[in-house]
């Protein structure tokens, strides 16, 4: 009996929440941000395991949440084992995330525009909640450092954190990475990664009486303070794979790019080309673009002293190999892995790795915007860059910086 009491005193701060979830085998999930990403993650979470139940919903905009809620009521049709959200557990406004966290949930899905992710993640961990958060998790160095500090707190509390970098949960990639890390392609010497595709369009109008911040939040992909630019918001998937291959983040970046074809109001670019230098002189070329009716390539390639790999089931060279077998969809598997870890009391914590991949993309964007070659250590330790309005919790006027011009835009 004395031994049991001693173990209880030594348990992490979040152990009570984990024990309750494990004892009931049902994880109550709150969704913060019910747009396309949040809706997709909600369904992936429910598909992944029978041990999840949607318990609360939150979104900045009441009209969007109302439409989504009506759809869920029809879809789940009284199946409270999967969706038990009465109207009084639907929250809107800038503080909706706080209300979801206080609603009795065990875990939350963070799927608002990325500019809010560090604030929401920090609050979720401080509240003792397990987290699934969509990528990217920061849009600037301030956000990176905020997420890293919360990642350490999550580890201390024994909380689970999984990110929407689903490639890390695909069996074809897991098997490929195991072989690469075991030396199948030898010492990695170089690589390339691509997200060359069509643009994401937000074409909403700023209606009379609509504040700048509301307009920007409703058209969040057009603004760097909310999405980080498409190199951060989208190309992070491929950059994350490169960091996974090499086992760390780059030491520096030099880049070019611009805004050549994008017509929507906003300040993000439509193409980037970045050279990342990793430890031991390994250089990786990163390309991403948003052009209509142009080439499409979303992939990675790495080369070593003994061969090459597409990082997704194929190795060529001395140790040629091709993946065969079942390959569940990563967007579902990541939720299955999150919940399995919670129930087994062996929580995953992917927060720092996704923070580093997000920051790698931010590093490339900062190098491109300024026209400067910049290094990792200075950027994460000395940069004062923090994007967005001073008050991130209210609508009102806000004029974001103009479209960046290399050589004129200052390195902050």
Steps between C-alpha positions, in 0.01 A plus 500: 500500500784736587666419170183585308479838674861574416442422131196726498700793641765455230255485209503782241254784551278373217487141626154542651360600161673209331377257761141619461521464122661159528248383756202587283673423170323804355692815412284811492623719215452871449547654157638855487454629146225328300604602149630256243794386710304462820219315328744263333685433825172440685401228255850349491502487880166319509601261222831418668357345815171427676647656815431862403192713550462858379405702807532872413545730202655844472558746219565870458192547283146418612364470144762238413449301818121508462519358147743229606295411809181461296685265268633293788155467654372348177811287447516345848122496554499445876808273517625647823767233531684684221363855511359636826502877455196689628464866398649618829829330410531697175716806553587794275726803506866552579461330840326191360818298551498580873139386529567174316795432730275557803212282369620165637700376200796263530657596168470781247543540127665835419405598146467877491721704264865435593564852629295408807658157555769597757244681717251214489761227547652672802155537657410136431814367665463732798144368535629141506348389169635256243534658158473430133612813318502569133817614335667745484527589866666840467542779247791684662786449750283618793249228422775239469639579842152506652421155360835357610445620856152346502645179352732471799210562736295231324784252556521598866124451541490172309266636232470364147561727202470390137526730199341498157822397327336175396793371294666400827214254560494333157643149502666539162696797630572348840650192333698718259635720777606202706710377210646843427594546865650150502730603212323367191598804290823564689585845631241752382668761281217700343126519441211680337143563610205641310148632538445634152129533442195716455407787732261497792240769434328722755297764319272639767409867497535744785135586550393837642551503875739204492823574685842438348572215738168326433556529125851361531390213724225405254761503223785370712706329231570835333682650797843411633412568864228236484638230269875566496495502117459179303859390556406473869136398478532234231861424406571415865393143418798449268741702715398286798595186309845641425555586868386146583753349258791706628391487862520871573421849374722701259770738614429770238294594196532720193199550276324680217136536401224749438139580420461478126150368427294513818209742465310482829534771759768399747875500552620142444721394209432237235845338461812424701830325435715437808836338557522361852837405641495225763784383728804348329442709188190313379304729267135460412305686231142593584249613237138605541263695280134592450432546129191414299544242222865439582711196584397290799750328726455419869785274606845462648828341388814434699835368382780336692832330439330164428174593332192719484146497636167670436443470880171322431555134428787490251877473540739464207869413495700241692207415727208532260162444661132568443224512759213255475213449738215680668540877521220664705426865432730714708232756586309226684798311638638807676182519709508126567858535626409799717209324670688170538779684679256672736321178590826308546640783715788529253424842350665608178644852492564632151485867597867588474558315173207673330611832649845449346352411162268802514793720593711354218235624258488837678879523468472452124226760473696755702807444283293546183307805622817685605742371237739408780673174584405437861592238755281297732655595831466875443144463378368300796707674767529863391231582243224724635256416221144449619229526236145622543318769695597581857157387619436148369170475687279765337375624167611845395724689260828343392718570199743211440842570346506540122616223268864433584768634265843331531768753580243742642313289755697514822626198694349539846 
